[in-house]
């Protein structure tokens, strides 16, 4: 009987010895899976560096998108700061507003808030075209203006009636400085009648006028 007990104890010891490394290995393996689990799944783990990397990637994507949008916005014309007299003159007529770079810049800023800046950009592109004399340059600029502001596929397409579009299509057969004259006049009239009255009542104009008035009083 004593021998049988000793044999049984020895078997139990051997069994325990064999199970222990396996259990330790399983525990170690489970621990490894636990430490890396959040690296291979979509769940958020506050202590995991994957969340930090993901946030950095998202922030980088947002910053890149913002930078691309900023690059897409054409720069305003260079001009000295407007005087109080100039800003007051803008209220007298749309023509006086459009005569000065500062006036056009302020109006463009307002048009941008109404998502209609393309009207001013088109008008300015037509003015630039009129200054050209080289035939090849005229043809190239006319093509770009057509693609940017006339084509129905362009996101910056301006609103023109069918008659004016037909005139442009005929003119594009032999582009000149005056290819878009009718269209330019129509957009100028649209800005005058539609956008200009709202600009005069906008915070952009009123804040500029108030700022210059205060500086004038302080001086």
C-alpha positions as CSV (number, residue, x, y, z in Angstrom):
1,X,0.0,0.0,0.0
2,X,2.8,2.4,0.9
3,X,4.4,1.7,-2.5
4,X,1.2,2.4,-4.3
5,X,0.8,5.7,-2.5
6,X,4.4,6.7,-3.4
7,X,3.7,5.8,-7.1
8,X,0.5,7.9,-7.0
9,X,2.3,10.9,-5.5
10,X,5.1,10.6,-8.1
11,X,2.5,10.5,-11.0
12,X,0.8,13.6,-9.6
13,X,4.1,15.5,-9.3
14,X,5.0,14.6,-12.9
15,X,1.6,15.6,-14.1
16,X,1.9,19.0,-12.3
17,X,5.4,19.6,-13.8
18,X,4.2,19.0,-17.3
19,X,1.1,21.2,-17.0
20,X,2.9,24.2,-15.5
21,X,5.0,25.2,-18.5
22,X,2.0,24.8,-20.8
23,X,-0.1,27.0,-18.5
24,X,2.7,29.5,-18.3
25,X,3.1,29.5,-22.0
26,X,-0.7,29.9,-22.5
27,X,-0.7,32.8,-20.0
28,X,2.2,34.4,-21.8
29,X,0.5,34.0,-25.1
30,X,-2.8,35.5,-23.8
31,X,-0.8,38.4,-22.3
32,X,0.7,39.1,-25.7
33,X,-2.6,39.0,-27.4
34,X,-4.0,41.3,-24.8
35,X,-1.3,43.9,-25.2
36,X,-1.7,44.0,-29.0
37,X,-5.4,43.4,-29.2
38,X,-6.3,47.1,-29.8
39,X,-3.7,47.3,-32.6
40,X,-5.6,44.8,-34.7
41,X,-9.2,45.9,-34.0
42,X,-11.3,49.0,-34.6
43,X,-12.2,49.6,-30.9
44,X,-10.7,52.6,-29.1
45,X,-8.2,51.9,-26.4
46,X,-7.2,54.9,-24.4
47,X,-3.8,53.6,-23.4
48,X,-3.0,52.4,-26.9
49,X,-0.6,54.4,-29.1
50,X,-2.8,53.4,-32.1
51,X,-5.4,55.9,-31.1
52,X,-2.7,58.6,-31.0
53,X,-1.5,57.7,-34.4
54,X,-5.0,57.6,-35.8
55,X,-5.8,61.1,-34.3
56,X,-2.6,62.4,-35.8
57,X,-3.5,61.0,-39.2
58,X,-7.0,62.6,-39.1
59,X,-5.5,65.9,-38.0
60,X,-3.0,65.8,-40.8
61,X,-5.8,65.0,-43.3
62,X,-7.9,68.0,-42.0
63,X,-4.9,70.3,-42.2
64,X,-4.0,69.2,-45.7
65,X,-7.6,69.7,-46.9
66,X,-7.6,73.2,-45.4
67,X,-4.3,74.1,-47.1
68,X,-5.6,72.9,-50.4
69,X,-8.7,75.0,-50.0
70,X,-6.7,78.0,-49.2
71,X,-4.5,77.4,-52.2
72,X,-7.6,77.3,-54.3
73,X,-8.7,80.8,-53.3
74,X,-7.1,83.3,-55.7
75,X,-5.2,86.1,-54.1
76,X,-6.8,89.5,-53.8
77,X,-5.4,92.5,-55.8
78,X,-2.6,94.4,-54.2
79,X,-3.9,97.8,-53.0
80,X,-3.3,100.3,-50.3
81,X,-5.7,100.3,-47.4
82,X,-8.9,102.3,-48.4
83,X,-9.5,105.7,-47.0
84,X,-12.7,106.8,-45.3
85,X,-13.5,109.0,-48.3
86,X,-13.1,106.0,-50.7
87,X,-15.3,103.8,-48.5
88,X,-18.0,106.4,-48.4
89,X,-17.8,106.8,-52.1
90,X,-18.6,103.1,-52.6
91,X,-22.0,103.8,-51.2
92,X,-22.6,106.4,-53.9
93,X,-22.5,104.0,-56.8
94,X,-21.4,100.5,-57.9
95,X,-19.2,102.0,-60.5
96,X,-17.1,103.8,-57.8
97,X,-16.8,100.6,-55.8
98,X,-15.5,98.7,-58.9
99,X,-13.0,101.5,-59.8
100,X,-10.6,100.8,-57.0
101,X,-8.7,97.6,-56.1
102,X,-9.6,98.1,-52.5
103,X,-13.3,98.3,-53.4
104,X,-13.1,95.2,-55.5
105,X,-11.3,93.3,-52.7
106,X,-13.9,94.2,-50.1
107,X,-16.7,93.3,-52.5
108,X,-14.9,90.0,-53.3
109,X,-14.7,89.2,-49.6
110,X,-18.5,89.7,-49.4
111,X,-19.2,87.6,-52.5
112,X,-17.1,84.8,-51.0
113,X,-19.5,84.7,-48.1
114,X,-22.4,84.2,-50.6
115,X,-20.5,81.7,-52.6
116,X,-20.6,83.8,-55.7
117,X,-17.0,85.1,-55.9
118,X,-16.7,83.6,-59.4
119,X,-18.7,86.6,-60.8
120,X,-15.9,89.0,-59.7
121,X,-13.2,86.6,-60.8
122,X,-14.8,86.3,-64.3
123,X,-15.2,90.0,-64.6
124,X,-11.5,90.6,-63.6
125,X,-10.3,87.9,-66.0
126,X,-12.2,89.6,-68.9
127,X,-10.5,92.9,-67.9
128,X,-7.2,91.2,-68.0
129,X,-7.9,89.7,-71.4
130,X,-8.6,93.2,-72.8
131,X,-5.1,94.3,-72.0
132,X,-3.5,91.6,-74.1
133,X,-2.3,92.1,-77.7
134,X,-0.4,88.9,-78.4
135,X,-2.7,86.6,-80.5
136,X,-1.5,83.3,-78.9
137,X,-1.8,84.7,-75.4
138,X,-5.3,86.0,-76.2
139,X,-6.3,82.5,-77.5
140,X,-4.9,80.8,-74.4
141,X,-6.5,83.1,-71.9
142,X,-9.8,83.0,-73.7
143,X,-9.7,79.2,-73.6
144,X,-9.0,79.3,-69.8
145,X,-11.8,81.8,-69.2
146,X,-14.2,79.6,-71.1
147,X,-13.2,76.5,-69.2
148,X,-13.2,78.2,-65.8
149,X,-16.4,80.3,-66.1
150,X,-18.5,79.4,-69.1
151,X,-18.3,75.6,-69.4
152,X,-21.2,73.8,-67.7
153,X,-18.7,71.3,-66.4
154,X,-16.9,74.0,-64.3
155,X,-17.7,74.4,-60.6
156,X,-17.1,78.1,-61.1
157,X,-19.6,78.5,-64.0
158,X,-21.3,82.0,-64.0
159,X,-24.9,82.5,-64.8
160,X,-25.5,83.6,-68.4
161,X,-28.5,83.5,-70.6
162,X,-28.6,81.3,-73.8
163,X,-28.2,84.3,-76.1
164,X,-25.0,85.4,-74.5
165,X,-23.7,81.8,-74.5
166,X,-24.4,81.5,-78.3
167,X,-22.4,84.7,-78.8
168,X,-19.5,83.4,-76.9
169,X,-19.5,80.1,-78.8
170,X,-19.3,82.0,-82.1
171,X,-16.6,84.3,-80.8
172,X,-14.5,81.3,-79.6
173,X,-13.9,80.3,-83.2
174,X,-11.6,83.3,-83.4
175,X,-10.9,84.5,-79.9
176,X,-10.2,88.2,-79.3
177,X,-9.9,90.7,-76.4
178,X,-13.7,91.2,-76.7
179,X,-14.8,87.6,-76.9
180,X,-16.6,87.9,-73.5
181,X,-17.8,91.5,-73.6
182,X,-21.5,90.6,-73.6
183,X,-21.0,88.1,-70.9
184,X,-18.9,90.5,-68.8
185,X,-21.6,93.2,-69.0
186,X,-24.3,90.7,-68.0
187,X,-22.3,89.6,-64.9
188,X,-21.5,93.2,-64.1
189,X,-25.2,94.1,-64.2
190,X,-26.0,91.0,-62.1
191,X,-23.6,92.0,-59.4
192,X,-24.8,95.6,-59.5
193,X,-28.5,94.7,-59.1
194,X,-28.2,91.6,-56.9
195,X,-25.1,91.6,-54.7
196,X,-24.2,95.3,-54.4
197,X,-27.3,96.3,-52.3
198,X,-26.6,93.4,-49.9
199,X,-22.9,94.3,-49.7
200,X,-23.8,97.9,-48.6
201,X,-25.9,96.4,-45.7
202,X,-23.3,93.7,-44.8
203,X,-21.2,93.5,-41.7
204,X,-18.1,93.6,-43.9
205,X,-18.9,97.1,-45.3
206,X,-20.3,98.5,-42.0
207,X,-17.4,97.2,-39.9
208,X,-14.8,98.7,-42.4
209,X,-16.7,102.0,-42.4
210,X,-16.9,102.1,-38.6
211,X,-13.2,101.3,-38.2
212,X,-12.1,104.0,-40.5
213,X,-14.5,106.5,-38.9
214,X,-13.1,105.8,-35.5
215,X,-9.5,106.2,-36.7
216,X,-10.5,109.5,-38.4
217,X,-11.9,110.8,-35.1
218,X,-8.8,109.7,-33.1
219,X,-6.6,111.5,-35.6
